[in-house]
């Protein structure tokens, strides 16, 4: 929030633009209106000039009321500006040291209103804000905004690949996980009937069954995905090892998600942190733009992890932090994972991550939006100050009982007094064989007991 009584302390930046406007509105003012609305919002100061030292200085507007009237006539003219994204309270008359100025607060436009452009052509009148200036959007950026504006269930559409585009080993593994969670499996239904039941396969105009876009991303074969989405990429790198969709086996969202969960289980400091990391991973996968934005890249280093996905924020980031708003770019993909109990849903995932980091006393999570290429990043720092001794490399890889990994099971059995091995594997999104081996070691070391079916902590 700008303190209008101390304008001189500000400089022009990514969220503030000063215009003298003594001779009316310069064309660049409307470019700024477009760029603020399409980016993160901002404040336009009319009757304010930028001095040589980049500080701001108020000058007097002799015809302020006329200027405001002209503004509203222009912004409501569809031939001049595509959308009105502000209300009367966003345009204020302010007196500063006896000088009359106008303050226009431009909010970030809703995705259904983007792109906000000047003139009658979005490809020649759409601007974004970068640094202290406005720049004309590329055709690719405009197309991405138009796609976001009109698509609510874009990944629920079918792709004309036929079901041979899917890896049915992934589908069967998905069904086994679902059965483990539900406690029963309908073995009478075929894999194809199952895909139809969950909306992952639909009949096309040719009368044949085709996978949805979500099914292709989640269960598809690598060559089939890349044929339809050439820039599709999933990548995890922790400086010592990598998981990437370029590999022979980790080519779709399903395989990638569980492979990365295994990696994150090696250093997550307790179950709450592990759950938060899984939520961040799921959030990236369900919001990435795979059409042109590429996909998802995850960078893990000693003191932080960064989740990067192609695309732009569909909702206001500040509102997403508070929760209650859910507008994933890939709704159908989200629903496929939600069947396995993955993702909190209803806009509660991001607030949950913030809550965990706050309770740990770590630096708050940091969201950033970049343009050209369009990317969203979420950075989670694990420690405050000096590097913590919890680093995975400091604990060593060959410890029989690595504290961090086994703490996930201990935390779960603390919240749920007894659990079967399959329940633990399902709850932690880890391979059943690996969880069973961990439980055997914990039993051998007197950490858990086993009655032939259920495990519980020894007291």
C-alpha positions as CSV (number, residue, x, y, z in Angstrom):
1,X,0.0,0.0,0.0
2,X,1.3,3.4,-1.0
3,X,1.5,6.1,1.7
4,X,0.2,9.1,-0.3
5,X,1.6,11.5,2.3
6,X,5.1,10.4,1.6
7,X,5.2,10.1,-2.2
8,X,8.7,11.4,-2.5
9,X,10.1,8.3,-0.8
10,X,8.9,6.1,-3.7
11,X,10.5,5.4,-7.1
12,X,8.9,3.9,-10.2
13,X,9.0,0.2,-10.1
14,X,7.2,-3.0,-11.1
15,X,4.0,-1.8,-9.3
16,X,4.2,2.0,-9.5
17,X,4.0,4.2,-12.6
18,X,4.1,8.0,-12.5
19,X,2.6,10.3,-15.3
20,X,2.6,14.1,-15.4
21,X,-0.7,14.0,-17.4
22,X,-0.7,17.8,-17.7
23,X,-1.7,17.6,-21.4
24,X,-4.1,14.7,-20.9
25,X,-3.4,11.0,-20.9
26,X,-0.2,9.9,-22.8
27,X,-0.6,6.7,-24.8
28,X,1.8,5.0,-22.5
29,X,-0.7,5.3,-19.6
30,X,-3.0,2.8,-21.3
31,X,-0.1,0.5,-22.0
32,X,0.6,0.6,-18.3
33,X,-3.1,-0.1,-17.5
34,X,-2.9,-3.1,-19.7
35,X,0.4,-4.4,-18.3
36,X,-0.7,-3.9,-14.6
37,X,-4.0,-5.7,-15.3
38,X,-2.2,-8.6,-17.1
39,X,0.6,-8.9,-14.5
40,X,0.3,-8.3,-10.7
41,X,-1.7,-5.1,-10.6
42,X,-0.2,-1.7,-9.7
43,X,-0.7,2.0,-9.0
44,X,-0.7,4.8,-11.6
45,X,0.0,8.2,-10.2
46,X,-1.3,11.1,-12.4
47,X,0.2,14.5,-11.6
48,X,3.4,13.0,-10.5
49,X,6.8,13.1,-12.2
50,X,9.9,11.1,-11.9
51,X,13.0,13.2,-11.1
52,X,16.6,12.5,-12.3
53,X,17.4,10.6,-9.1
54,X,14.3,8.4,-9.9
55,X,12.4,9.8,-6.9
56,X,8.8,11.0,-7.4
57,X,7.6,14.5,-7.1
58,X,4.0,15.7,-7.2
59,X,2.9,18.5,-9.5
60,X,-0.5,20.2,-9.6
61,X,-3.2,19.0,-11.9
62,X,-5.4,22.0,-12.9
63,X,-8.2,20.0,-14.4
64,X,-8.3,16.9,-12.2
65,X,-12.1,16.3,-12.5
66,X,-12.0,16.5,-16.2
67,X,-9.1,14.1,-16.3
68,X,-11.0,11.5,-14.3
69,X,-14.1,11.9,-16.5
70,X,-12.0,11.3,-19.5
71,X,-10.4,8.3,-17.9
72,X,-13.8,6.6,-17.2
73,X,-15.1,7.4,-20.7
74,X,-12.0,5.9,-22.3
75,X,-11.7,2.8,-20.1
76,X,-15.4,1.9,-20.7
77,X,-15.1,2.3,-24.5
78,X,-14.7,-1.3,-25.8
79,X,-13.1,0.1,-29.0
80,X,-10.3,1.6,-26.8
81,X,-9.9,-0.8,-23.9
82,X,-11.0,-4.4,-23.8
83,X,-12.1,-4.6,-20.1
84,X,-12.8,-2.5,-17.1
85,X,-11.0,-4.2,-14.2
86,X,-11.5,-1.5,-11.5
87,X,-14.3,0.2,-9.7
88,X,-15.0,3.7,-8.6
89,X,-13.1,3.3,-5.3
90,X,-10.0,2.5,-7.3
91,X,-9.8,6.0,-8.7
92,X,-9.0,8.6,-6.0
93,X,-8.4,12.3,-5.8
94,X,-5.6,13.0,-3.4
95,X,-4.1,16.3,-2.2
96,X,-0.4,16.1,-1.5
97,X,1.2,19.2,0.0
98,X,-1.5,21.4,-1.6
99,X,-1.0,19.7,-5.0
100,X,-3.8,17.9,-6.7
101,X,-3.0,14.4,-8.0
102,X,-5.0,11.3,-9.1
103,X,-4.3,7.8,-7.9
104,X,-5.5,4.9,-10.0
105,X,-5.1,1.4,-8.5
106,X,-5.3,-1.2,-11.2
107,X,-6.0,-4.7,-9.8
108,X,-4.8,-7.9,-11.4
109,X,-7.5,-8.9,-13.9
110,X,-9.4,-12.1,-13.4
111,X,-8.3,-14.8,-15.9
112,X,-11.7,-14.6,-17.7
113,X,-10.9,-10.9,-18.5
114,X,-7.3,-11.5,-19.6
115,X,-5.7,-10.5,-21.9
116,X,-6.6,-6.8,-21.1
117,X,-5.6,-5.0,-24.3
118,X,-5.9,-1.5,-25.9
119,X,-7.4,-1.1,-29.3
120,X,-9.3,-3.8,-31.1
121,X,-6.6,-6.5,-31.5
122,X,-5.2,-8.5,-28.5
123,X,-2.1,-9.4,-30.5
124,X,-1.1,-5.8,-31.0
125,X,-2.4,-4.2,-27.8
126,X,-1.6,-6.6,-24.9
127,X,1.2,-5.6,-22.5
128,X,3.0,-7.1,-19.5
129,X,5.0,-5.4,-16.8
130,X,8.7,-6.2,-16.4
131,X,11.0,-4.2,-14.2
132,X,10.0,-0.5,-14.6
133,X,8.6,-0.8,-18.1
134,X,5.8,-2.2,-20.2
135,X,6.4,-4.5,-23.1
136,X,4.2,-5.8,-25.9
137,X,3.3,-9.5,-25.5
138,X,4.3,-12.1,-27.9
139,X,1.7,-14.1,-29.8
140,X,2.5,-17.1,-27.6
141,X,1.8,-15.2,-24.4
142,X,-1.5,-13.8,-25.8
143,X,-2.5,-17.3,-26.8
144,X,-1.8,-18.6,-23.4
145,X,-4.0,-15.9,-21.8
146,X,-6.8,-16.6,-24.2
147,X,-6.5,-20.3,-23.5
148,X,-6.7,-19.7,-19.8
149,X,-9.7,-17.4,-20.2
150,X,-11.9,-19.8,-22.1
151,X,-10.8,-23.2,-20.7
152,X,-12.3,-24.5,-17.5
153,X,-11.9,-28.2,-18.2
154,X,-9.4,-28.2,-21.0
155,X,-7.7,-31.4,-20.0
156,X,-11.1,-33.2,-20.0
157,X,-11.2,-33.0,-23.7
158,X,-10.3,-36.1,-25.7
159,X,-7.2,-36.5,-27.9
160,X,-7.5,-38.5,-31.1
161,X,-4.8,-41.0,-30.2
162,X,-6.8,-44.1,-29.4
163,X,-6.3,-46.0,-26.1
164,X,-3.1,-47.5,-27.5
165,X,-1.5,-44.2,-26.5
166,X,-1.8,-45.2,-22.8
167,X,0.6,-47.4,-20.8
168,X,-1.8,-49.9,-19.2
169,X,0.8,-51.0,-16.7
170,X,0.4,-47.5,-15.2
171,X,-3.4,-47.9,-15.3
172,X,-3.3,-51.3,-13.5
173,X,-0.9,-49.9,-10.9
174,X,-3.3,-47.0,-10.4
175,X,-6.2,-49.4,-9.9
176,X,-4.1,-51.4,-7.3
177,X,-3.4,-48.2,-5.4
178,X,-7.1,-47.2,-5.5
179,X,-8.1,-50.7,-4.3
180,X,-5.6,-50.5,-1.5
181,X,-7.1,-47.2,-0.4
182,X,-10.8,-48.3,-0.8
183,X,-10.1,-51.8,0.7
184,X,-11.6,-53.6,-2.3
185,X,-11.0,-54.1,-6.0
186,X,-13.6,-54.7,-8.7
187,X,-11.7,-57.4,-10.6
188,X,-14.7,-58.0,-12.9
189,X,-14.3,-54.7,-14.7
190,X,-11.8,-54.4,-17.5
191,X,-9.2,-51.6,-17.7
192,X,-11.0,-50.0,-20.5
193,X,-14.3,-50.0,-18.7
194,X,-12.5,-48.6,-15.7
195,X,-11.1,-45.7,-17.7
196,X,-14.6,-45.0,-19.0
197,X,-16.1,-45.1,-15.5
198,X,-13.6,-42.5,-14.2
199,X,-14.0,-40.3,-17.2
200,X,-10.5,-40.9,-18.5
201,X,-11.7,-42.4,-21.8
202,X,-14.6,-41.1,-23.9
203,X,-16.1,-41.8,-27.3
204,X,-15.1,-39.4,-30.1
205,X,-17.1,-38.4,-33.2
206,X,-15.7,-41.4,-34.9
207,X,-17.4,-43.7,-32.4
208,X,-14.0,-45.0,-31.0
209,X,-12.8,-44.5,-27.5
210,X,-10.1,-41.9,-27.0
211,X,-8.2,-40.9,-23.8
212,X,-8.7,-37.5,-22.3
213,X,-5.9,-35.0,-22.3
214,X,-5.6,-35.7,-18.5
215,X,-5.4,-39.4,-19.1
216,X,-2.7,-39.0,-21.7
217,X,-0.6,-36.8,-19.4
218,X,-1.1,-39.1,-16.4
219,X,-0.9,-42.6,-18.0
220,X,0.4,-41.9,-21.5
221,X,3.4,-43.4,-23.3
222,X,6.2,-41.0,-23.8
223,X,6.1,-40.9,-27.6
224,X,2.3,-40.4,-27.5
225,X,2.5,-37.5,-25.1
226,X,5.3,-35.8,-27.0
227,X,3.5,-36.3,-30.3
228,X,0.6,-34.2,-29.0
229,X,2.6,-31.9,-26.6
230,X,6.2,-31.5,-28.0
231,X,7.4,-29.3,-25.1
232,X,6.1,-31.6,-22.3
233,X,8.8,-32.0,-19.7
234,X,9.0,-33.3,-16.1
235,X,12.3,-32.9,-14.3
236,X,13.6,-33.3,-10.7
237,X,17.2,-32.6,-9.8
238,X,18.8,-32.6,-6.3
239,X,22.4,-32.0,-7.3
240,X,23.2,-35.7,-6.9
241,X,20.5,-37.5,-8.8
242,X,17.8,-36.7,-11.3
243,X,14.3,-37.9,-12.3
244,X,13.1,-36.8,-15.7
245,X,10.4,-37.7,-18.2
246,X,13.2,-38.1,-20.7
247,X,14.1,-41.4,-19.0
248,X,12.6,-44.6,-20.4
249,X,10.3,-45.3,-17.4
250,X,9.4,-41.9,-15.9
251,X,7.6,-40.4,-18.8
252,X,4.2,-39.4,-17.4
253,X,2.7,-37.6,-14.4
254,X,1.8,-40.8,-12.6
255,X,5.3,-42.3,-12.7
256,X,6.9,-38.9,-12.1
257,X,4.8,-38.1,-9.0
258,X,5.6,-41.3,-7.2
259,X,9.3,-41.3,-8.2
260,X,9.7,-37.8,-6.8
261,X,7.8,-38.7,-3.6
262,X,10.5,-41.4,-3.0
263,X,13.2,-38.8,-3.4
264,X,11.5,-36.3,-1.0
265,X,11.0,-39.0,1.6
266,X,14.8,-39.1,2.0
267,X,15.0,-35.6,3.5
268,X,11.5,-34.5,4.6
269,X,11.9,-33.5,8.3
270,X,8.8,-35.4,9.6
271,X,5.4,-36.3,8.2
272,X,4.0,-32.7,8.2
273,X,6.9,-31.5,6.0
274,X,6.6,-34.5,3.7
275,X,2.9,-33.9,3.3
276,X,3.6,-30.2,2.5
277,X,6.2,-31.2,-0.1
278,X,3.8,-33.6,-1.7
279,X,1.2,-30.9,-1.8
280,X,3.6,-28.5,-3.5
281,X,4.5,-31.2,-6.1
282,X,0.8,-32.0,-6.7
283,X,0.1,-28.2,-7.0
284,X,2.7,-27.8,-9.7
285,X,1.6,-30.9,-11.7
286,X,-2.1,-29.8,-11.6
287,X,-1.4,-26.2,-12.5
288,X,1.3,-26.5,-15.2
289,X,0.8,-25.4,-18.7
290,X,1.9,-28.5,-20.8
291,X,0.6,-27.0,-24.0
292,X,3.3,-24.4,-24.5
293,X,4.7,-23.8,-21.1
294,X,6.7,-27.0,-21.0
295,X,5.8,-28.6,-17.7
296,X,7.4,-28.9,-14.3
297,X,11.0,-28.5,-13.0
298,X,12.0,-29.2,-9.4
299,X,15.3,-28.0,-8.1
300,X,16.4,-29.4,-4.6
301,X,19.5,-28.0,-2.9
302,X,20.8,-28.4,0.7
303,X,18.6,-25.7,2.3
304,X,15.7,-25.3,-0.2
305,X,13.5,-26.8,-2.9
306,X,12.0,-24.9,-5.8
307,X,8.9,-26.1,-7.7
308,X,8.7,-24.4,-11.1
309,X,5.8,-24.9,-13.5
310,X,5.0,-23.4,-16.9
311,X,2.1,-21.0,-17.0
312,X,0.7,-18.0,-15.0
313,X,-1.3,-17.6,-11.9
314,X,-5.0,-18.2,-12.6
315,X,-6.1,-16.7,-9.3
316,X,-4.7,-13.9,-7.2
317,X,-1.6,-15.3,-5.3
318,X,-2.5,-13.5,-2.1
319,X,-6.0,-15.0,-2.2
320,X,-4.6,-18.5,-2.9
321,X,-2.4,-18.2,0.3
322,X,-5.5,-17.5,2.4
323,X,-7.3,-20.5,0.9
324,X,-10.9,-21.3,-0.1
325,X,-10.2,-20.6,-3.8
326,X,-9.4,-23.5,-6.2
327,X,-9.0,-22.9,-9.9
328,X,-6.5,-25.5,-11.1
329,X,-5.5,-25.2,-14.8
330,X,-5.8,-29.0,-15.1
331,X,-9.0,-29.9,-13.3
332,X,-9.4,-33.4,-14.8
333,X,-5.8,-34.2,-14.0
334,X,-6.3,-33.0,-10.4
335,X,-9.4,-35.3,-10.1
336,X,-7.5,-38.4,-11.2
337,X,-4.9,-37.9,-8.5
338,X,-7.6,-36.9,-6.0
339,X,-9.1,-40.4,-6.3
340,X,-6.0,-41.6,-4.7
341,X,-6.3,-39.2,-1.8
342,X,-3.6,-36.9,-3.3
343,X,-4.1,-33.2,-2.9
344,X,-6.1,-31.4,-0.2
345,X,-8.4,-29.7,-2.7
346,X,-10.9,-26.8,-2.2
347,X,-8.0,-24.3,-2.1
348,X,-6.6,-25.5,1.2
349,X,-3.3,-26.9,-0.1
350,X,-1.3,-23.7,-0.3
351,X,-2.4,-22.5,3.2
352,X,-1.4,-25.9,4.6
353,X,2.1,-25.5,3.2
354,X,2.4,-22.0,4.8
355,X,1.1,-23.4,8.1
356,X,3.7,-26.1,8.3
357,X,6.6,-23.7,7.5
358,X,5.3,-21.3,10.1
359,X,5.1,-23.9,12.8
360,X,8.7,-25.1,11.9
361,X,9.9,-21.5,12.3
362,X,11.3,-21.5,8.8
363,X,11.3,-18.7,6.3
364,X,7.9,-18.2,4.7
365,X,7.3,-19.9,1.3
366,X,8.0,-17.6,-1.6
367,X,5.9,-17.5,-4.8
368,X,7.2,-15.8,-7.9
369,X,5.8,-15.2,-11.3
370,X,8.1,-14.8,-14.3
371,X,7.2,-13.8,-17.9
372,X,8.7,-14.8,-21.3
373,X,8.7,-17.6,-20.7
374,X,5.7,-17.7,-18.4
375,X,6.6,-19.6,-15.2
376,X,5.4,-19.8,-11.6
377,X,7.9,-20.9,-8.9
378,X,7.4,-21.9,-5.3
379,X,10.5,-21.8,-3.1
380,X,10.5,-23.6,0.2
381,X,13.5,-23.0,2.5
382,X,14.1,-25.7,5.0
383,X,16.3,-23.9,7.6
384,X,16.9,-20.4,9.0
385,X,20.5,-19.2,9.2
386,X,23.4,-21.6,9.1
387,X,23.0,-24.9,7.2
388,X,21.3,-27.5,9.4
389,X,22.8,-30.8,10.3
390,X,19.6,-32.4,8.9
391,X,21.1,-32.4,5.4
392,X,20.8,-35.8,3.8
393,X,24.4,-36.0,2.8
394,X,25.5,-35.2,6.4
395,X,23.4,-38.1,7.8
396,X,24.9,-40.5,5.4
397,X,23.3,-42.9,2.9
398,X,24.2,-46.2,4.6
399,X,22.7,-45.7,8.0
400,X,20.5,-48.7,8.8
401,X,17.8,-46.5,10.2
402,X,17.9,-43.0,8.6
403,X,16.0,-40.8,11.0
404,X,14.2,-38.7,8.5
405,X,12.8,-41.5,6.4
406,X,11.7,-43.6,9.4
407,X,10.2,-40.6,11.1
408,X,7.4,-40.6,8.5
409,X,6.3,-44.0,9.7
410,X,6.7,-43.0,13.4
411,X,4.6,-39.8,12.8
412,X,1.9,-41.7,11.0
413,X,1.7,-44.4,13.7
414,X,1.6,-41.6,16.3
415,X,-1.5,-40.2,14.6
416,X,-3.0,-43.6,13.8
417,X,-2.1,-46.1,16.6
418,X,-2.2,-49.1,14.3
419,X,-1.8,-49.6,10.5
420,X,-1.1,-52.3,8.0
421,X,1.9,-52.1,5.7
422,X,-0.4,-51.4,2.7
423,X,-2.1,-48.6,4.5
424,X,1.2,-47.0,5.3
425,X,2.5,-47.3,1.7
426,X,-0.7,-45.8,0.4
427,X,-0.7,-42.9,2.9
428,X,2.9,-42.1,2.3
429,X,2.8,-42.6,-1.5
430,X,5.8,-44.9,-1.2
431,X,6.3,-48.4,-2.8
432,X,4.8,-51.2,-0.7
433,X,8.0,-53.2,-0.8
434,X,10.1,-50.3,0.4
435,X,7.7,-49.6,3.3
436,X,7.7,-53.3,4.2
437,X,11.5,-53.4,4.3
438,X,11.5,-50.3,6.5
439,X,9.0,-51.8,8.9
440,X,11.0,-55.0,9.1
441,X,14.1,-53.0,10.2
442,X,12.0,-51.0,12.7
443,X,10.6,-54.2,14.1
444,X,14.1,-55.7,14.4
445,X,15.3,-52.5,16.2
446,X,12.4,-52.6,18.6
447,X,10.7,-49.4,17.3
448,X,7.5,-51.1,16.2
449,X,5.6,-54.4,17.0
450,X,3.6,-56.5,14.7
451,X,0.7,-58.8,15.5
452,X,0.6,-60.6,12.1
453,X,-1.5,-57.9,10.4
454,X,-1.1,-54.5,12.0
455,X,2.0,-52.5,13.1
456,X,2.1,-50.2,16.1
457,X,4.8,-48.2,18.0
458,X,6.4,-49.8,21.0
459,X,5.9,-47.7,24.1
